[in-house]
Amino acid sequence: MIELFYRRQALFLGTLSMIGIVVLWQIAVDGGFINPFFISTPSQVWAEFIVQFEDGQVAANVGATLYCFAWSMGLATVAGIVLGMLAGWFPDVEAALEPFIWFKYSAPTVAFYPLFVAWLGYGTPTIIAIALLFALTPIYANTLSGIKNTDRDLAKAARSFGAKPLDIFLQVALPGSVPVMMAGLRLGVGRALTGVVVAELFGANAGLGYAITYYGQLMQTTKMMVSIVIVILLGVILTQILSFLESKTDSWRIDTAR
């Protein structure tokens, strides 16, 4: 009950703060403190959203972005979790992968864009590849950390009862790493969406990033702000979904450990 109360309180305060930002935005523009040419107003953005929704632009752009997001996040999840588990359980695998991970940390992912364009061409394949690289690192790193930080007392107790290494991995290491793994997925969601939008800014013929670039070049701020607001809302919704799943898997971990 207490956890549910705090969760609802956080949701209420978060919603209230977003409403407050929208109200201040409208007041700042109407009061002449901000030039509407640079940021438009919430009322104008809402009116333009209705127009784009009715003519199908919103559905087309959101659909294109979510399609690339789903593929990139799915591939990053599978690759990140599998590699993270292997590296966390086998030190040799971690040592072999470490140079590539450090290279990924130090090199800006966007720098690979021309290379992927040369390999895959403009459009969806390149967007998915860039977003996959954005999301892969936190998923891999958190999975690795979760497996490596397995509860040693539980592992010793399992060995004392004759558990084999595979049993310890499945019954102790894997359940214990779930919360950290889910935290990595939550971070990966935001980074995957960022990667998709960034890649769409450079080269796409559909998607929210494409719409932002297109209307930005035409200096049509209100139309551009529609896509920006949708990206923000998608990020919040997807992150909250992962936060909810994270809380569920945490209780599953506790039950499994018992």
TORFIVO-593269 format. One record per residue: chain; residue number from 1; x, y, z of N, C-alpha, C, CB in turn; residue in three letters. Coordinates in steps of 0.05 Angstrom, whole numbers, plus 5000, padded with zeros to 4 digits. Glycine has a CB too. Layout:
// residues N
(A NUM (X Y Z) (X Y Z) (X Y Z) (X Y Z) ALA)
...
This chain:
// residues 258
(A 1 (5016 4976 5000) (5000 5000 5000) (5017 5025 5000) (4981 5000 5024) MET)
(A 2 (5039 5025 5016) (5056 5048 5018) (5070 5053 4991) (5077 5045 5040) ILE)
(A 3 (5079 5031 4978) (5092 5033 4952) (5073 5044 4931) (5103 5006 4943) GLU)
(A 4 (5048 5035 4932) (5028 5045 4913) (5022 5074 4918) (5002 5028 4916) LEU)
(A 5 (5021 5082 4943) (5016 5110 4950) (5038 5128 4938) (5014 5114 4980) PHE)
(A 6 (5063 5121 4943) (5086 5137 4933) (5087 5137 4902) (5112 5126 4944) TYR)
(A 7 (5079 5114 4890) (5078 5113 4860) (5057 5133 4849) (5073 5085 4851) ARG)
(A 8 (5034 5133 4862) (5012 5151 4853) (5020 5180 4859) (4986 5144 4867) ARG)
(A 9 (5033 5184 4882) (5042 5211 4888) (5062 5221 4868) (5054 5212 4916) GLN)
(A 10 (5081 5204 4860) (5101 5212 4840) (5088 5218 4813) (5122 5189 4836) ALA)
(A 11 (5068 5201 4806) (5053 5206 4781) (5038 5232 4781) (5034 5183 4775) LEU)
(A 12 (5026 5238 4804) (5011 5263 4807) (5029 5287 4805) (4995 5263 4834) PHE)
(A 13 (5052 5286 4820) (5070 5308 4820) (5083 5312 4792) (5092 5304 4841) LEU)
(A 14 (5089 5290 4779) (5101 5292 4752) (5081 5304 4732) (5109 5265 4742) GLY)
(A 15 (5056 5295 4734) (5035 5307 4716) (5031 5336 4722) (5009 5291 4719) THR)
(A 16 (5031 5343 4748) (5027 5371 4756) (5050 5389 4746) (5025 5373 4786) LEU)
(A 17 (5074 5379 4748) (5097 5395 4738) (5096 5399 4708) (5123 5381 4746) SER)
(A 18 (5087 5379 4693) (5085 5382 4664) (5063 5402 4657) (5079 5355 4651) MET)
(A 19 (5041 5401 4671) (5020 5421 4667) (5030 5449 4673) (4995 5414 4684) ILE)
(A 20 (5045 5451 4695) (5056 5477 4702) (5075 5488 4681) (5071 5475 4729) GLY)
(A 21 (5091 5471 4669) (5109 5480 4648) (5093 5490 4624) (5128 5458 4639) ILE)
(A 22 (5072 5475 4616) (5056 5484 4594) (5042 5511 4599) (5034 5462 4588) VAL)
(A 23 (5032 5514 4623) (5019 5540 4631) (5039 5563 4630) (5006 5538 4659) VAL)
(A 24 (5063 5558 4641) (5083 5579 4641) (5092 5586 4613) (5107 5571 4658) LEU)
(A 25 (5094 5565 4596) (5101 5569 4568) (5081 5587 4554) (5102 5542 4553) TRP)
(A 26 (5055 5582 4558) (5034 5598 4546) (5034 5627 4557) (5006 5585 4551) GLN)
(A 27 (5038 5629 4583) (5038 5656 4595) (5062 5672 4585) (5038 5654 4626) ILE)
(A 28 (5086 5659 4583) (5110 5673 4575) (5107 5684 4547) (5134 5654 4577) ALA)
(A 29 (5095 5668 4529) (5092 5677 4501) (5070 5699 4500) (5085 5654 4483) VAL)
(A 30 (5047 5694 4513) (5026 5714 4512) (5034 5740 4525) (5001 5703 4526) ASP)
(A 31 (5051 5738 4545) (5060 5763 4559) (5082 5777 4545) (5069 5756 4586) GLY)
(A 32 (5092 5766 4522) (5112 5780 4507) (5141 5775 4517) (5107 5809 4507) GLY)
(A 33 (5144 5756 4536) (5171 5751 4546) (5187 5734 4526) (5169 5737 4573) PHE)
(A 34 (5173 5718 4510) (5187 5701 4490) (5174 5705 4463) (5185 5671 4498) ILE)
(A 35 (5190 5707 4442) (5180 5711 4415) (5168 5684 4406) (5203 5720 4395) ASN)
(A 36 (5142 5684 4398) (5129 5659 4390) (5141 5647 4365) (5100 5664 4385) PRO)
(A 37 (5157 5663 4349) (5169 5653 4325) (5189 5630 4332) (5184 5675 4310) PHE)
(A 38 (5201 5632 4356) (5222 5613 4364) (5211 5588 4377) (5241 5626 4382) PHE)
(A 39 (5187 5589 4389) (5177 5567 4405) (5147 5562 4402) (5184 5571 4434) ILE)
(A 40 (5133 5580 4389) (5104 5578 4386) (5090 5579 4413) (5097 5552 4371) SER)
(A 41 (5066 5569 4415) (5051 5568 4440) (5037 5541 4442) (5030 5591 4442) THR)
(A 42 (5031 5532 4467) (5017 5506 4469) (4990 5505 4455) (5012 5500 4499) PRO)
(A 43 (4976 5527 4455) (4950 5527 4441) (4953 5524 4411) (4935 5553 4447) SER)
(A 44 (4973 5537 4399) (4978 5535 4371) (4988 5507 4364) (4998 5556 4361) GLN)
(A 45 (5005 5496 4381) (5016 5469 4376) (4993 5449 4377) (5037 5462 4397) VAL)
(A 46 (4975 5452 4396) (4952 5433 4398) (4935 5435 4373) (4936 5439 4423) TRP)
(A 47 (4930 5460 4364) (4913 5463 4340) (4927 5451 4315) (4908 5493 4335) ALA)
(A 48 (4953 5454 4313) (4968 5442 4291) (4969 5412 4293) (4996 5454 4290) GLU)
(A 49 (4970 5402 4318) (4969 5373 4322) (4943 5361 4311) (4973 5366 4352) PHE)
(A 50 (4921 5374 4317) (4895 5365 4307) (4895 5364 4276) (4872 5383 4317) ILE)
(A 51 (4907 5384 4264) (4908 5385 4235) (4925 5362 4224) (4919 5412 4225) VAL)
(A 52 (4948 5358 4235) (4966 5337 4226) (4955 5309 4232) (4994 5340 4239) GLN)
(A 53 (4940 5307 4254) (4928 5282 4261) (4906 5274 4241) (4916 5283 4290) PHE)
(A 54 (4890 5294 4234) (4868 5289 4216) (4878 5283 4187) (4849 5313 4215) GLU)
(A 55 (4900 5295 4179) (4909 5289 4152) (4929 5265 4151) (4923 5314 4140) ASP)
(A 56 (4933 5252 4173) (4949 5228 4174) (4979 5231 4178) (4945 5213 4149) GLY)
(A 57 (4988 5256 4181) (5017 5260 4184) (5027 5249 4210) (5023 5290 4183) GLN)
(A 58 (5012 5253 4232) (5020 5243 4258) (5023 5213 4258) (5000 5252 4279) VAL)
(A 59 (5002 5199 4247) (5003 5170 4247) (5026 5160 4230) (4977 5159 4236) ALA)
(A 60 (5031 5172 4207) (5053 5163 4190) (5080 5167 4203) (5052 5178 4163) ALA)
(A 61 (5084 5190 4215) (5110 5196 4227) (5115 5180 4252) (5113 5226 4233) ASN)
(A 62 (5095 5178 4269) (5098 5162 4293) (5101 5133 4286) (5073 5166 4311) VAL)
(A 63 (5087 5123 4267) (5090 5095 4258) (5117 5089 4248) (5069 5089 4237) GLY)
(A 64 (5129 5107 4232) (5156 5103 4221) (5177 5103 4243) (5162 5125 4200) ALA)
(A 65 (5174 5122 4262) (5193 5123 4284) (5191 5099 4303) (5188 5149 4301) THR)
(A 66 (5166 5091 4309) (5163 5068 4327) (5171 5042 4314) (5133 5065 4335) LEU)
(A 67 (5169 5040 4287) (5178 5016 4273) (5208 5013 4276) (5170 5018 4243) TYR)
(A 68 (5223 5034 4271) (5252 5034 4274) (5259 5030 4304) (5265 5059 4264) CYS)
(A 69 (5244 5042 4322) (5250 5039 4350) (5247 5010 4359) (5232 5058 4367) PHE)
(A 70 (5225 4998 4351) (5219 4970 4359) (5241 4951 4350) (5192 4961 4348) ALA)
(A 71 (5250 4955 4325) (5271 4937 4314) (5298 4942 4329) (5275 4942 4284) TRP)
(A 72 (5305 4967 4332) (5331 4974 4345) (5331 4965 4374) (5337 5003 4342) SER)
(A 73 (5309 4971 4388) (5308 4963 4416) (5307 4933 4420) (5283 4976 4430) MET)
(A 74 (5293 4919 4402) (5292 4890 4404) (5319 4878 4399) (5272 4879 4384) GLY)
(A 75 (5333 4887 4379) (5360 4876 4373) (5380 4883 4395) (5370 4887 4346) LEU)
(A 76 (5378 4908 4405) (5396 4916 4426) (5391 4900 4452) (5393 4946 4432) ALA)
(A 77 (5366 4894 4457) (5359 4879 4481) (5370 4851 4480) (5329 4878 4485) THR)
(A 78 (5366 4838 4457) (5376 4810 4454) (5407 4810 4456) (5366 4798 4428) VAL)
(A 79 (5419 4827 4440) (5449 4828 4439) (5461 4836 4466) (5458 4846 4416) ALA)
(A 80 (5449 4857 4478) (5460 4867 4503) (5458 4848 4526) (5446 4893 4510) GLY)
(A 81 (5434 4834 4528) (5430 4815 4550) (5448 4790 4546) (5401 4807 4552) ILE)
(A 82 (5448 4780 4521) (5464 4756 4516) (5494 4761 4521) (5460 4746 4487) VAL)
(A 83 (5504 4783 4509) (5532 4789 4513) (5539 4796 4542) (5540 4813 4495) LEU)
(A 84 (5520 4811 4555) (5525 4818 4583) (5525 4793 4601) (5503 4837 4592) GLY)
(A 85 (5508 4774 4596) (5508 4749 4612) (5533 4734 4608) (5484 4732 4605) MET)
(A 86 (5542 4731 4583) (5566 4716 4577) (5591 4730 4589) (5570 4713 4546) LEU)
(A 87 (5592 4756 4587) (5615 4771 4598) (5614 4770 4628) (5615 4800 4588) ALA)
(A 88 (5591 4771 4640) (5589 4771 4669) (5596 4743 4681) (5562 4779 4678) GLY)
(A 89 (5590 4722 4666) (5594 4695 4677) (5622 4684 4669) (5573 4677 4666) TRP)
(A 90 (5632 4693 4646) (5659 4683 4637) (5678 4707 4635) (5656 4668 4609) PHE)
(A 91 (5698 4709 4652) (5717 4732 4652) (5731 4735 4625) (5737 4728 4673) PRO)
(A 92 (5736 4713 4611) (5750 4714 4586) (5733 4729 4565) (5757 4686 4576) ASP)
(A 93 (5707 4724 4565) (5690 4738 4547) (5689 4768 4553) (5661 4727 4548) VAL)
(A 94 (5689 4775 4579) (5689 4803 4586) (5715 4817 4577) (5686 4806 4617) GLU)
(A 95 (5737 4803 4580) (5763 4814 4571) (5764 4818 4541) (5786 4796 4580) ALA)
(A 96 (5751 4799 4527) (5751 4801 4497) (5733 4824 4488) (5741 4775 4485) ALA)
(A 97 (5711 4829 4502) (5692 4850 4493) (5699 4877 4504) (5665 4842 4502) LEU)
(A 98 (5716 4879 4524) (5721 4904 4537) (5732 4926 4519) (5741 4900 4560) GLU)
(A 99 (5751 4920 4501) (5761 4941 4482) (5739 4953 4465) (5783 4930 4465) PRO)
(A 100 (5721 4936 4456) (5699 4946 4439) (5680 4963 4455) (5684 4922 4426) PHE)
(A 101 (5675 4956 4480) (5657 4972 4496) (5669 4999 4503) (5650 4956 4522) ILE)
(A 102 (5695 4999 4510) (5708 5025 4515) (5709 5042 4490) (5736 5020 4526) TRP)
(A 103 (5713 5029 4467) (5713 5044 4442) (5685 5056 4438) (5721 5026 4419) PHE)
(A 104 (5664 5041 4444) (5637 5050 4440) (5631 5074 4459) (5617 5028 4445) LYS)
(A 105 (5641 5072 4484) (5638 5094 4503) (5651 5119 4494) (5648 5085 4531) TYR)
(A 106 (5675 5117 4484) (5691 5141 4478) (5684 5153 4451) (5720 5134 4478) SER)
(A 107 (5675 5138 4432) (5669 5148 4405) (5640 5157 4403) (5676 5127 4384) ALA)
(A 108 (5634 5181 4393) (5606 5189 4390) (5593 5171 4369) (5605 5219 4381) PRO)
(A 109 (5570 5161 4376) (5556 5142 4358) (5548 5155 4331) (5531 5131 4371) THR)
(A 110 (5542 5181 4332) (5534 5194 4307) (5556 5194 4286) (5525 5223 4313) VAL)
(A 111 (5581 5192 4296) (5604 5192 4277) (5603 5168 4258) (5630 5192 4293) ALA)
(A 112 (5589 5147 4266) (5587 5123 4249) (5566 5126 4228) (5581 5098 4267) PHE)
(A 113 (5551 5148 4228) (5528 5150 4209) (5538 5148 4180) (5514 5177 4214) TYR)
(A 114 (5558 5163 4171) (5567 5161 4143) (5575 5133 4136) (5590 5180 4137) PRO)
(A 115 (5587 5119 4155) (5596 5091 4150) (5572 5073 4145) (5613 5081 4173) LEU)
(A 116 (5551 5076 4161) (5528 5059 4158) (5513 5066 4132) (5509 5062 4182) PHE)
(A 117 (5514 5092 4125) (5501 5100 4100) (5515 5087 4076) (5502 5131 4097) VAL)
(A 118 (5542 5085 4078) (5557 5072 4056) (5551 5042 4055) (5587 5077 4060) ALA)
(A 119 (5547 5030 4079) (5541 5002 4079) (5512 4995 4073) (5548 4991 4106) TRP)
(A 120 (5494 5010 4085) (5465 5003 4084) (5448 5021 4068) (5455 5001 4112) LEU)
(A 121 (5459 5045 4061) (5443 5064 4046) (5426 5081 4065) (5425 5050 4026) GLY)
(A 122 (5414 5102 4054) (5396 5119 4069) (5371 5104 4077) (5390 5145 4054) TYR)
(A 123 (5359 5112 4099) (5333 5101 4106) (5333 5083 4130) (5322 5087 4083) GLY)
(A 124 (5314 5065 4131) (5308 5049 4154) (5332 5032 4164) (5286 5031 4148) THR)
(A 125 (5346 5017 4148) (5368 5001 4158) (5389 5017 4174) (5382 4986 4136) PRO)
(A 126 (5396 5040 4163) (5416 5057 4176) (5405 5068 4202) (5425 5080 4158) THR)
(A 127 (5380 5076 4202) (5368 5087 4227) (5367 5066 4249) (5339 5096 4221) ILE)
(A 128 (5360 5041 4241) (5359 5020 4261) (5387 5014 4272) (5348 4994 4249) ILE)
(A 129 (5407 5014 4254) (5435 5008 4263) (5445 5029 4282) (5453 5007 4238) ALA)
(A 130 (5440 5055 4276) (5449 5076 4294) (5435 5075 4321) (5444 5104 4281) ILE)
(A 131 (5409 5071 4321) (5394 5069 4346) (5402 5045 4362) (5364 5068 4340) ALA)
(A 132 (5408 5022 4348) (5418 4998 4362) (5444 5005 4377) (5423 4975 4342) LEU)
(A 133 (5462 5019 4365) (5487 5026 4378) (5482 5044 4402) (5506 5040 4359) LEU)
(A 134 (5463 5062 4399) (5456 5080 4422) (5447 5064 4446) (5434 5100 4413) PHE)
(A 135 (5430 5044 4441) (5417 5030 4463) (5433 5007 4474) (5390 5019 4454) ALA)
(A 136 (5452 4996 4458) (5466 4972 4466) (5483 4974 4491) (5484 4963 4443) LEU)
(A 137 (5497 4996 4494) (5516 4999 4516) (5504 4998 4544) (5531 5025 4513) THR)
(A 138 (5483 5013 4550) (5472 5011 4577) (5459 4984 4583) (5451 5032 4581) PRO)
(A 139 (5448 4971 4563) (5436 4944 4568) (5458 4924 4574) (5420 4935 4543) ILE)
(A 140 (5479 4925 4558) (5502 4907 4562) (5515 4912 4590) (5523 4910 4540) TYR)
(A 141 (5520 4937 4595) (5535 4944 4620) (5519 4937 4645) (5541 4974 4621) ALA)
(A 142 (5493 4942 4645) (5477 4935 4668) (5474 4905 4672) (5449 4948 4666) ASN)
(A 143 (5470 4891 4649) (5469 4861 4651) (5495 4850 4662) (5462 4849 4624) THR)
(A 144 (5517 4860 4652) (5543 4851 4661) (5546 4856 4691) (5566 4865 4646) LEU)
(A 145 (5539 4880 4700) (5541 4887 4728) (5523 4869 4745) (5534 4916 4732) SER)
(A 146 (5499 4864 4736) (5481 4847 4752) (5491 4819 4755) (5454 4847 4739) GLY)
(A 147 (5502 4807 4734) (5512 4780 4735) (5537 4779 4753) (5518 4769 4707) ILE)
(A 148 (5555 4798 4750) (5580 4798 4765) (5575 4802 4795) (5599 4819 4755) LYS)
(A 149 (5555 4817 4802) (5549 4823 4830) (5529 4804 4842) (5539 4852 4833) ASN)
(A 150 (5530 4779 4834) (5513 4758 4845) (5518 4755 4875) (5518 4731 4830) THR)
(A 151 (5496 4751 4890) (5498 4748 4919) (5516 4723 4925) (5470 4745 4931) ASP)
(A 152 (5539 4728 4935) (5558 4706 4940) (5549 4687 4962) (5586 4718 4948) ARG)
(A 153 (5534 4698 4981) (5524 4680 5003) (5504 4660 4991) (5511 4697 5025) ASP)
(A 154 (5486 4670 4974) (5467 4652 4961) (5481 4632 4944) (5446 4668 4945) LEU)
(A 155 (5502 4640 4929) (5516 4622 4912) (5530 4600 4929) (5537 4638 4895) ALA)
(A 156 (5542 4608 4951) (5555 4588 4969) (5535 4569 4980) (5570 4602 4992) LYS)
(A 157 (5512 4579 4988) (5491 4562 4999) (5482 4542 4978) (5467 4578 5009) ALA)
(A 158 (5479 4551 4953) (5471 4534 4931) (5492 4512 4926) (5465 4550 4905) ALA)
(A 159 (5517 4519 4927) (5538 4500 4923) (5538 4479 4945) (5566 4513 4921) ARG)
(A 160 (5533 4488 4970) (5533 4470 4992) (5511 4449 4990) (5529 4485 5018) SER)
(A 161 (5490 4455 4974) (5469 4435 4970) (5473 4420 4944) (5442 4449 4970) PHE)
(A 162 (5497 4423 4932) (5503 4407 4908) (5495 4420 4882) (5491 4381 4910) GLY)
(A 163 (5490 4445 4882) (5481 4458 4857) (5505 4460 4837) (5470 4487 4863) ALA)
(A 164 (5499 4456 4812) (5520 4458 4792) (5521 4487 4782) (5513 4439 4768) LYS)
(A 165 (5543 4494 4767) (5546 4522 4758) (5521 4532 4742) (5570 4524 4741) PRO)
(A 166 (5510 4514 4725) (5486 4522 4710) (5463 4528 4728) (5479 4501 4690) LEU)
(A 167 (5460 4511 4749) (5438 4516 4769) (5442 4542 4783) (5437 4493 4789) ASP)
(A 168 (5466 4548 4791) (5472 4574 4805) (5466 4597 4786) (5501 4575 4814) ILE)
(A 169 (5473 4594 4761) (5468 4616 4742) (5438 4621 4739) (5480 4609 4714) PHE)
(A 170 (5422 4599 4735) (5393 4601 4730) (5378 4608 4755) (5383 4576 4718) LEU)
(A 171 (5386 4598 4778) (5370 4602 4803) (5380 4624 4821) (5371 4576 4818) GLN)
(A 172 (5405 4633 4817) (5416 4654 4835) (5424 4679 4819) (5440 4643 4850) VAL)
(A 173 (5442 4675 4800) (5453 4698 4785) (5432 4712 4768) (5476 4689 4768) ALA)
(A 174 (5417 4697 4753) (5398 4709 4735) (5375 4723 4749) (5386 4687 4717) LEU)
(A 175 (5362 4711 4769) (5341 4726 4784) (5352 4750 4798) (5328 4707 4804) PRO)
(A 176 (5377 4748 4809) (5388 4770 4824) (5396 4794 4806) (5412 4761 4839) GLY)
(A 177 (5401 4788 4780) (5409 4810 4762) (5385 4823 4748) (5427 4798 4741) SER)
(A 178 (5361 4813 4752) (5338 4824 4738) (5333 4853 4743) (5313 4808 4746) VAL)
(A 179 (5333 4863 4768) (5328 4892 4772) (5349 4910 4758) (5328 4898 4801) PRO)
(A 180 (5375 4902 4760) (5395 4918 4746) (5392 4916 4716) (5423 4908 4755) VAL)
(A 181 (5385 4893 4706) (5380 4889 4678) (5357 4906 4668) (5374 4859 4672) MET)
(A 182 (5336 4907 4684) (5313 4924 4676) (5319 4953 4676) (5289 4918 4694) MET)
(A 183 (5337 4961 4695) (5346 4989 4695) (5361 4996 4670) (5364 4995 4720) ALA)
(A 184 (5377 4976 4661) (5391 4980 4635) (5372 4982 4612) (5410 4958 4630) GLY)
(A 185 (5351 4966 4612) (5330 4968 4591) (5316 4995 4591) (5310 4945 4594) LEU)
(A 186 (5312 5005 4615) (5298 5031 4618) (5316 5053 4606) (5292 5038 4647) ARG)
(A 187 (5342 5052 4611) (5361 5071 4599) (5362 5066 4569) (5388 5068 4612) LEU)
(A 188 (5362 5041 4561) (5364 5035 4533) (5340 5045 4516) (5366 5005 4529) GLY)
(A 189 (5316 5045 4529) (5293 5056 4515) (5296 5085 4507) (5268 5053 4533) VAL)
(A 190 (5306 5101 4526) (5310 5129 4520) (5331 5133 4499) (5317 5144 4545) GLY)
(A 191 (5353 5118 4501) (5375 5121 4482) (5367 5110 4454) (5399 5106 4492) ARG)
(A 192 (5351 5089 4453) (5342 5079 4427) (5324 5099 4413) (5326 5052 4431) ALA)
(A 193 (5306 5112 4428) (5288 5132 4416) (5305 5156 4407) (5267 5141 4437) LEU)
(A 194 (5325 5164 4423) (5342 5185 4416) (5357 5179 4390) (5362 5192 4438) THR)
(A 195 (5367 5154 4389) (5382 5146 4365) (5365 5146 4340) (5393 5118 4369) GLY)
(A 196 (5340 5137 4342) (5322 5137 4319) (5317 5166 4309) (5295 5124 4326) VAL)
(A 197 (5311 5183 4328) (5305 5211 4321) (5329 5225 4309) (5294 5227 4345) VAL)
(A 198 (5352 5221 4321) (5377 5233 4311) (5383 5223 4283) (5401 5227 4330) VAL)
(A 199 (5381 5197 4278) (5386 5186 4252) (5366 5197 4231) (5385 5155 4252) ALA)
(A 200 (5341 5200 4240) (5320 5211 4222) (5326 5240 4215) (5292 5208 4234) GLU)
(A 201 (5339 5254 4233) (5346 5282 4227) (5365 5284 4203) (5359 5295 4251) LEU)
(A 202 (5383 5264 4200) (5403 5265 4179) (5393 5254 4152) (5427 5249 4188) PHE)
(A 203 (5377 5233 4153) (5369 5221 4128) (5345 5203 4130) (5392 5207 4115) GLY)
(A 204 (5322 5212 4124) (5298 5196 4124) (5276 5210 4108) (5288 5191 4154) ALA)
(A 205 (5256 5195 4100) (5234 5207 4086) (5208 5205 4101) (5231 5194 4058) ASN)
(A 206 (5210 5197 4126) (5187 5195 4144) (5197 5193 4173) (5168 5171 4137) ALA)
(A 207 (5180 5198 4192) (5188 5196 4220) (5187 5223 4233) (5215 5184 4222) GLY)
(A 208 (5188 5223 4260) (5187 5248 4275) (5212 5264 4271) (5183 5241 4305) LEU)
(A 209 (5235 5251 4270) (5260 5266 4266) (5260 5279 4238) (5284 5248 4268) GLY)
(A 210 (5250 5265 4218) (5247 5277 4191) (5229 5301 4192) (5236 5256 4172) TYR)
(A 211 (5206 5299 4206) (5188 5322 4207) (5200 5346 4221) (5162 5314 4221) ALA)
(A 212 (5216 5341 4242) (5229 5363 4256) (5249 5377 4237) (5245 5352 4281) ILE)
(A 213 (5264 5362 4223) (5283 5374 4204) (5269 5388 4181) (5302 5352 4192) THR)
(A 214 (5249 5376 4170) (5234 5388 4147) (5222 5414 4155) (5213 5368 4137) TYR)
(A 215 (5206 5415 4176) (5193 5440 4184) (5212 5460 4196) (5170 5434 4204) TYR)
(A 216 (5234 5450 4208) (5254 5469 4218) (5268 5484 4195) (5275 5454 4234) GLY)
(A 217 (5273 5470 4173) (5286 5483 4150) (5267 5504 4137) (5294 5462 4129) GLN)
(A 218 (5241 5498 4139) (5221 5517 4128) (5214 5539 4148) (5196 5502 4120) LEU)
(A 219 (5227 5538 4172) (5222 5557 4194) (5192 5558 4202) (5230 5585 4185) MET)
(A 220 (5179 5535 4201) (5151 5532 4210) (5152 5520 4238) (5134 5514 4190) GLN)
(A 221 (5155 5538 4258) (5160 5530 4285) (5137 5513 4297) (5165 5554 4302) THR)
(A 222 (5113 5521 4292) (5090 5507 4305) (5089 5479 4295) (5064 5522 4298) THR)
(A 223 (5092 5474 4269) (5091 5447 4258) (5114 5431 4268) (5091 5448 4227) LYS)
(A 224 (5138 5443 4271) (5161 5429 4282) (5156 5422 4311) (5186 5447 4279) MET)
(A 225 (5144 5439 4326) (5140 5434 4355) (5121 5411 4359) (5129 5459 4369) MET)
(A 226 (5103 5406 4341) (5085 5383 4344) (5101 5357 4346) (5066 5381 4320) VAL)
(A 227 (5120 5353 4328) (5137 5329 4328) (5155 5328 4353) (5154 5328 4303) SER)
(A 228 (5165 5351 4361) (5183 5352 4385) (5167 5344 4410) (5194 5380 4389) ILE)
(A 229 (5143 5354 4412) (5126 5347 4436) (5119 5317 4435) (5100 5364 4436) VAL)
(A 230 (5113 5306 4412) (5107 5278 4409) (5131 5261 4418) (5098 5271 4381) ILE)
(A 231 (5155 5269 4409) (5179 5254 4417) (5182 5254 4448) (5204 5266 4404) VAL)
(A 232 (5177 5277 4460) (5180 5279 4489) (5159 5261 4503) (5175 5308 4498) ILE)
(A 233 (5134 5262 4493) (5113 5245 4505) (5119 5215 4501) (5086 5252 4493) LEU)
(A 234 (5129 5208 4478) (5136 5180 4473) (5158 5171 4492) (5145 5176 4444) LEU)
(A 235 (5178 5188 4496) (5199 5181 4515) (5189 5177 4543) (5220 5203 4515) GLY)
(A 236 (5171 5194 4552) (5160 5192 4579) (5143 5166 4581) (5143 5217 4586) VAL)
(A 237 (5126 5161 4562) (5109 5137 4563) (5125 5112 4563) (5089 5137 4539) ILE)
(A 238 (5144 5110 4545) (5160 5085 4543) (5177 5081 4568) (5179 5087 4518) LEU)
(A 239 (5188 5102 4579) (5204 5100 4603) (5187 5091 4627) (5218 5126 4610) THR)
(A 240 (5162 5102 4628) (5144 5095 4650) (5136 5065 4648) (5120 5113 4651) GLN)
(A 241 (5132 5056 4624) (5125 5028 4620) (5148 5010 4630) (5120 5022 4590) ILE)
(A 242 (5172 5017 4624) (5195 5001 4634) (5198 5004 4664) (5221 5010 4620) LEU)
(A 243 (5192 5027 4675) (5193 5030 4704) (5172 5012 4718) (5188 5059 4712) SER)
(A 244 (5149 5010 4706) (5128 4992 4717) (5137 4963 4715) (5102 4995 4701) PHE)
(A 245 (5148 4955 4692) (5158 4927 4690) (5181 4922 4709) (5167 4922 4661) LEU)
(A 246 (5198 4942 4713) (5220 4940 4732) (5210 4934 4760) (5237 4965 4732) GLU)
(A 247 (5189 4948 4769) (5178 4943 4795) (5166 4915 4797) (5157 4963 4802) SER)
(A 248 (5155 4905 4776) (5143 4878 4776) (5165 4856 4777) (5126 4873 4751) LYS)
(A 249 (5187 4860 4762) (5208 4840 4763) (5223 4841 4789) (5227 4845 4739) THR)
(A 250 (5223 4864 4802) (5237 4865 4828) (5223 4847 4848) (5238 4894 4839) ASP)
(A 251 (5196 4847 4848) (5181 4830 4866) (5185 4800 4858) (5151 4837 4866) SER)
(A 252 (5187 4795 4832) (5192 4768 4822) (5219 4758 4832) (5191 4767 4791) TRP)
(A 253 (5239 4776 4831) (5266 4768 4841) (5265 4760 4870) (5286 4792 4837) ARG)
(A 254 (5250 4776 4886) (5249 4770 4915) (5235 4742 4920) (5233 4792 4930) ILE)
(A 255 (5214 4737 4905) (5200 4712 4908) (5217 4689 4899) (5174 4712 4891) ASP)
(A 256 (5233 4693 4877) (5250 4671 4868) (5272 4665 4887) (5262 4678 4840) THR)
(A 257 (5283 4687 4899) (5305 4683 4918) (5296 4668 4943) (5317 4711 4927) ALA)
(A 258 (5271 4671 4950) (5260 4656 4973) (5257 4627 4966) (5233 4668 4981) ARG)
